[in-house]
């Protein structure tokens, strides 16, 4: 089978796996804004040194936590990494590490109760409730092993949101590209970036010099592609958001993502190799601002000013109603969200969403 055909099969297989697990999780979903329900990063681990590093940010303005299931996968997915290990880092260092998911009886029982335990005893898993903050997962190999492995993050519940994802690894050619899967819960716009040269400024040796990005849907069809971010049709908006890459040779796209599974592939242009990173940022000014839905019929929320009330209603109407959508975009279907209309943009700037969430967490 040709490399391209194998890669297409890989994309479709991981999409189907994600759909299966998300279907099982669907009954846990709430009205809370949850842009990312699942994330996975697939790449090669070499001699226990070239590891896969995944990052995520949990956002919450209240004293709530997010339950997450982290898995280090290999054999049960037909991947060549025989004995994966995972370590979770938080702001203050190592939080938890696991080699085989049954090592800790308490963790084993809790993980098995979810129904999402790994299919092989040598695979790894961690189930924890985490507060808001930035976290890092490192997928390595026990005893210095080598092979292709997969690190997974699952949103298992809680009112906090996972709003940022990343994966860093050695990027090879063909089927050894860095492949990330994600399942979008609440539809969202997202900035997705392919980073390479910028990593050198942080001391990363052998950084990928010219990364390219591909976004695929659940059927494996490529729906977005970018080589250099400034050549992208929405590069000006990415820059306006302050999320432009730090190097002109790096890549970025700004798709609108309906709920469902997606695959992102990071390669080196012309089959070049090196250490690369994928990043995904959920934008809450998307055409699906779920946070406003439960508040729509409330004239004034506690601790909400009159200006905030106007902004909340304007944002809701201009993003959820046909006439309002057209009005908000000045008749331009590609404008994308309420920021294109001056009145709503001005009101939204005066609207401290984070503070309002803190005052009205439910």
C-alpha positions in Angstrom: 0.0 0.0 0.0 1.3 3.4 -0.9 2.3 5.8 2.0 -0.5 8.2 1.1 -3.1 5.4 1.2 -1.8 4.2 4.5 -2.0 7.7 5.9 -5.6 8.1 4.7 -6.5 4.8 6.4 -4.9 6.1 9.6 -6.8 9.3 9.6 -10.1 7.6 9.0 -9.4 4.9 11.6 -8.6 7.5 14.3 -11.7 9.5 13.4 -13.9 6.4 13.8 -12.2 5.5 17.2 -12.9 9.1 18.4 -16.5 9.0 17.2 -17.1 5.7 19.2 -15.7 7.1 22.4 -17.4 10.5 22.1 -20.8 8.7 21.5 -20.2 7.0 24.9 -19.5 10.4 26.5 -22.4 12.3 24.9 -24.7 11.7 27.8 -22.2 13.5 30.1 -22.3 16.7 28.1 -23.7 19.9 29.6 -24.6 23.4 28.4 -21.2 24.6 29.5 -19.0 25.8 26.7 -16.8 22.8 25.8 -15.0 23.3 22.5 -12.6 20.4 22.7 -13.8 17.0 24.1 -10.9 14.9 22.9 -7.4 15.4 21.7 -4.7 12.9 20.5 -1.2 13.3 19.2 0.4 10.5 17.2 4.2 10.5 16.4 7.4 8.5 16.8 9.2 8.0 20.1 12.9 7.2 19.5 15.1 5.4 22.1 13.0 6.9 24.8 14.5 10.4 24.0 12.4 11.9 21.2 9.2 11.9 23.2 5.7 13.3 22.4 4.8 16.3 24.4 1.2 17.5 24.6 -0.1 20.6 26.3 -3.6 21.8 27.3 -5.2 24.7 29.1 -8.2 24.3 31.4 -10.2 27.5 31.7 -12.6 28.3 34.5 -13.4 31.5 36.4 -15.0 29.7 39.3 -13.7 27.1 41.8 -14.5 24.2 39.5 -12.4 21.4 38.1 -12.2 19.4 35.0 -12.0 15.6 35.1 -9.6 14.4 32.4 -8.5 10.9 31.3 -5.0 10.8 29.9 -3.9 7.7 28.0 -0.6 6.5 26.5 -1.5 4.1 23.7 0.4 1.7 21.5 -0.4 -2.0 21.0 -4.1 -1.9 21.3 -4.2 0.6 18.4 -1.9 -1.5 16.3 1.0 1.0 16.9 4.6 0.0 17.3 5.4 1.6 20.7 5.2 -1.6 22.8 5.3 -0.1 26.4 4.3 3.6 26.5 4.6 5.8 29.7 2.9 9.1 30.5 3.8 11.8 32.9 1.5 14.8 33.7 3.1 18.1 34.7 1.4 21.1 36.2 2.5 24.6 37.1 4.6 23.3 40.0 6.1 20.2 38.4 5.2 16.5 38.1 1.6 15.7 39.2 1.4 12.0 38.3 3.3 9.5 36.3 2.2 6.1 35.1 3.8 3.2 33.2 1.1 0.5 33.1 -2.4 1.6 33.8 -3.1 -1.2 36.4 -0.1 -0.2 38.5 -2.1 1.8 41.0 -5.2 -0.1 42.3 -7.1 3.0 43.0 -6.4 4.5 39.6 -7.1 1.1 37.9 -10.6 0.9 39.5 -11.5 4.5 38.7 -10.3 4.2 35.1 -12.1 0.9 34.6 -15.3 2.5 35.9 -15.3 5.0 33.1 -15.3 2.2 30.5 -12.3 3.8 28.7 -9.5 1.7 30.1 -6.6 0.9 27.7 -6.9 -2.4 25.8 -3.4 -3.5 26.7 -2.0 -3.9 30.2 1.3 -2.2 29.1 -0.5 1.0 28.1 -0.8 3.9 30.4 -3.6 6.0 31.8 -4.3 8.7 34.4 -7.7 9.9 35.6 -7.6 13.2 37.6 -9.7 16.2 38.5 -7.7 19.3 37.6 -8.3 23.0 38.4 -7.9 25.8 35.9 -4.3 26.1 34.6 -1.8 24.9 32.0 -0.7 21.3 31.9 1.8 19.2 29.9 1.7 15.4 29.1 4.8 13.6 28.1 4.5 10.3 26.3 7.7 8.2 26.5 8.8 4.6 26.2 9.6 2.3 29.1 13.2 1.0 29.0 14.2 3.2 26.1 11.9 1.7 23.6 11.2 3.0 20.1 8.0 3.2 18.0 5.0 5.1 17.0 2.7 6.0 20.0 -0.4 8.0 20.7 -1.1 10.3 23.6 -4.8 11.1 24.4 -6.7 13.6 26.4 -10.4 13.0 27.2 -12.8 15.6 28.7 -14.7 13.4 31.2 -16.9 16.1 32.7 -17.0 19.1 35.0 -17.9 22.7 34.2 -14.5 24.0 33.3 -13.4 24.1 29.6 -10.4 22.9 27.6 -9.6 25.8 25.3 -6.1 25.3 24.1 -4.2 22.2 22.9 -0.8 21.5 21.6 1.4 18.6 20.6 5.2 18.6 20.0 7.2 15.7 18.6 9.8 14.6 16.0 8.2 15.0 12.6 9.1 12.4 10.0 8.0 11.7 6.5 5.0 9.8 5.2 3.2 8.0 7.9 5.7 9.4 10.5 4.2 12.9 10.3 2.9 14.4 13.5 -0.9 13.6 13.4 -3.3 15.1 15.9 -6.9 14.2 16.3 -9.6 16.3 18.0 -13.3 16.1 18.7 -15.1 19.5 18.7 -18.0 19.5 21.2 -19.4 23.0 20.9 -18.8 24.3 17.5 -16.1 27.0 17.4 -13.7 28.9 15.3 -10.1 28.0 16.1 -6.7 29.1 15.2 -4.5 26.1 14.4 -0.8 26.7 14.0 2.2 24.6 12.8 5.3 25.8 14.6 9.0 24.9 13.8 11.7 27.6 13.5 10.4 29.5 16.6 11.2 26.4 18.7 14.9 27.1 18.2 14.5 30.3 20.3 13.5 28.1 23.2 16.6 25.8 23.0 15.0 23.1 20.9 17.6 21.4 18.7 16.8 20.2 15.2 13.5 22.2 14.8 11.4 21.7 11.7 12.4 24.6 9.4 9.3 24.8 7.2 6.1 23.2 8.6 2.9 22.7 6.7 -0.6 22.1 8.0 -3.4 20.0 6.8 -6.9 19.8 8.3 -9.1 16.8 7.5 -12.7 16.1 8.3 -14.2 12.8 9.6 -14.1 11.2 6.2 -10.4 12.0 5.8 -11.0 14.7 3.2 -8.5 17.6 3.3 -10.6 20.8 4.0 -7.8 23.3 4.8 -4.1 23.6 3.9 -1.4 26.1 4.6 2.4 26.4 4.1 3.4 29.9 5.1 0.9 31.7 7.4 1.1 35.0 5.6 -0.2 33.4 2.4 -3.4 32.3 4.1 -6.6 34.0 3.2 -7.4 35.0 6.8 -3.8 35.9 7.8 -4.9 39.5 8.7 -7.5 38.3 11.2 -5.0 35.8 12.7 -2.6 38.7 13.2 -5.4 40.9 14.7 -6.1 38.2 17.2 -2.4 38.2 18.2 -2.0 34.6 17.3 0.3 34.8 14.3 3.3 32.5 14.3 6.7 34.0 15.2 8.3 33.0 11.9 7.1 33.6 8.3 7.8 30.0 7.3 5.4 28.7 10.0 1.8 27.8 9.2 -1.7 28.9 10.5 -5.3 28.4 9.6 -8.6 29.8 11.0 -11.4 27.3 10.3 -14.9 27.3 11.6 -15.4 23.9 13.1 -18.8 22.3 13.5 -19.2 19.6 16.2 -17.4 16.4 15.2 -14.0 14.8 14.7 -11.1 16.3 12.8 -7.5 15.4 12.1 -4.6 17.8 11.8 -1.3 16.8 10.1 2.0 18.6 10.5 4.7 17.8 7.9 7.9 19.4 6.7 7.8 21.0 3.3 9.4 18.8 0.6 9.7 15.9 3.1 12.0 17.7 5.5 12.2 16.5 9.1 12.7 17.9 12.6 10.9 18.8 15.8 7.6 20.5 15.2 4.6 21.6 17.2 0.8 21.8 16.5 -1.3 24.3 18.5 -5.0 24.8 18.6 -6.8 27.8 20.2 -10.6 27.9 20.6 -12.0 31.3 20.1 -15.0 32.2 22.2 -16.2 34.9 19.8 -17.3 32.1 17.4 -20.6 31.7 15.7 -21.5 29.3 18.5 -21.2 31.3 21.8 -22.9 28.7 24.0 -22.3 30.7 27.1 -25.1 33.1 26.1 -27.8 30.6 25.4 -28.9 30.0 29.0 -28.9 33.8 29.7 -30.9 34.9 26.7 -34.2 35.5 28.5 -32.7 37.3 31.5 -33.1 41.1 31.4 -30.3 41.8 33.8 -28.1 39.2 35.5 -26.8 39.7 39.0 -23.8 42.0 39.0 -24.4 42.8 35.3 -24.3 46.4 34.2 -26.8 47.8 31.6 -24.0 48.0 29.0 -23.2 44.3 29.6 -26.9 43.4 29.2 -27.0 45.2 25.8 -23.8 43.5 24.7 -25.0 40.1 25.7 -28.3 40.4 23.8 -26.6 41.9 20.8 -24.0 39.1 20.6 -26.7 36.5 21.0 -29.0 37.9 18.4 -26.3 38.7 15.8 -24.9 35.2 16.0 -28.0 33.0 16.4 -30.6 34.6 14.1 -30.6 34.9 10.4 -31.4 38.6 10.1 -29.0 39.4 12.9 -26.2 37.3 11.3 -26.5 39.2 8.1 -26.6 42.6 9.9 -23.6 41.8 12.1 -21.4 40.9 9.1 -22.5 43.9 7.0 -23.8 41.5 4.4 -20.4 39.8 4.1 -20.8 36.1 4.7 -17.1 35.7 5.2 -16.8 38.2 8.0 -17.5 35.4 10.4 -18.6 36.9 13.7 -20.0 39.8 15.6 -16.7 41.7 15.6 -17.4 42.9 12.0 -20.2 45.2 13.2 -19.0 48.4 14.9 -21.9 48.7 17.5 -21.7 45.1 18.6 -17.9 45.1 18.7 -17.9 48.3 20.8 -20.4 46.8 23.2 -18.5 43.5 23.4 -15.3 45.3 24.4 -17.1 46.8 27.3 -18.4 43.4 28.3 -16.1 41.6 30.7 -17.1 38.0 30.0 -14.7 36.5 32.5 -16.0 38.7 35.3 -19.6 37.9 34.4 -18.9 34.2 34.4 -17.3 34.4 37.8 -20.4 36.2 39.2 -22.9 33.9 37.5 -21.1 30.4 37.2 -24.3 28.5 36.6 
